Amino acid sequence: MEDSESVDRSDTPSEKNTSSTWLDERANALKKLQNLPSSDRLSLYSGTLVMNKMLYESIQGWGKWLTVPDFMDTFTKEELKEIFQDFHDFTTKFLELDLKWTQRKQVTKQTERKSRSDMQSAWG
């Protein structure tokens, strides 16, 4: 079995990514994240898109790891407990964020629709 430092997260031979390349990419993403500008609406919007892409790429990588039983077998029970807890905490926080903004925007849309409806009734 391979150790965790030599496992490849790519799908096909043409996409071969060595572990060090993946680590370099994630380290560069982390550095970019730490330096994202957030001074105006456009930088906030584009920065959020960049962060979403970073999450997506990492989630895809984890998905590749999690679907390879031989690789997952290289983790000890303690490591799996730690991964589980980290994922649990992150997923809880992320889903709370998802709910917060989805609910907020649904309320905004409902208020906008009611306002438009009220305006149309007043004019109509």
TAFEN-V535559 format. One record per backbone hydrogen bond with DSSP energy under -1.0 kcal/mol. CO is the residue of the C=O (numbers start at 1). NH is the residue of the N-H. E is the energy in kcal/mol with one decimal. If there is no record, write none. Layout:
BEGIN
co=CO nh=NH e=E
co=CO nh=NH e=E
END
This chain:
BEGIN
co=3 nh=6 e=-1.9
co=12 nh=15 e=-1.5
co=13 nh=16 e=-1.5
co=18 nh=22 e=-2.4
co=19 nh=23 e=-3.0
co=20 nh=24 e=-2.6
co=21 nh=25 e=-2.8
co=22 nh=26 e=-2.6
co=23 nh=27 e=-2.6
co=24 nh=28 e=-2.6
co=25 nh=29 e=-2.4
co=26 nh=30 e=-2.5
co=27 nh=31 e=-2.3
co=28 nh=32 e=-2.7
co=29 nh=33 e=-2.7
co=30 nh=34 e=-2.2
co=33 nh=36 e=-1.2
co=40 nh=44 e=-2.4
co=41 nh=45 e=-2.6
co=42 nh=46 e=-3.1
co=43 nh=47 e=-2.3
co=44 nh=48 e=-1.9
co=45 nh=49 e=-1.9
co=46 nh=50 e=-2.3
co=47 nh=51 e=-2.5
co=48 nh=52 e=-2.3
co=49 nh=53 e=-2.2
co=50 nh=54 e=-2.3
co=51 nh=55 e=-2.5
co=52 nh=56 e=-2.5
co=53 nh=57 e=-2.6
co=54 nh=58 e=-2.1
co=55 nh=59 e=-2.9
co=56 nh=60 e=-2.4
co=57 nh=61 e=-2.1
co=58 nh=62 e=-2.8
co=59 nh=63 e=-2.5
co=60 nh=64 e=-1.9
co=61 nh=65 e=-2.0
co=62 nh=66 e=-3.1
co=65 nh=68 e=-1.8
co=68 nh=72 e=-2.6
co=69 nh=73 e=-1.9
co=71 nh=74 e=-2.2
co=72 nh=75 e=-1.5
co=76 nh=80 e=-2.5
co=77 nh=81 e=-2.4
co=78 nh=82 e=-2.2
co=79 nh=83 e=-2.8
co=80 nh=84 e=-2.9
co=81 nh=85 e=-2.6
co=82 nh=86 e=-2.7
co=83 nh=87 e=-3.0
co=84 nh=88 e=-2.9
co=85 nh=89 e=-2.8
co=86 nh=90 e=-2.6
co=87 nh=91 e=-3.2
co=88 nh=92 e=-2.5
co=89 nh=93 e=-2.3
co=90 nh=94 e=-2.9
co=91 nh=95 e=-2.9
co=92 nh=96 e=-2.2
co=93 nh=97 e=-2.1
co=94 nh=98 e=-2.6
co=95 nh=99 e=-2.8
co=96 nh=100 e=-2.5
co=97 nh=101 e=-2.4
co=98 nh=102 e=-2.4
co=99 nh=103 e=-2.9
co=100 nh=104 e=-2.2
co=101 nh=105 e=-2.2
co=102 nh=106 e=-2.1
co=103 nh=107 e=-2.4
co=104 nh=108 e=-2.0
co=105 nh=109 e=-2.5
co=106 nh=110 e=-2.6
co=107 nh=111 e=-2.4
co=108 nh=112 e=-2.6
co=109 nh=113 e=-2.7
co=110 nh=114 e=-2.4
co=111 nh=115 e=-2.5
co=112 nh=116 e=-2.7
co=113 nh=117 e=-2.8
co=114 nh=118 e=-2.9
co=115 nh=119 e=-2.6
co=116 nh=120 e=-2.8
co=117 nh=121 e=-2.3
co=118 nh=122 e=-2.1
co=119 nh=123 e=-1.9
co=120 nh=124 e=-1.5
END
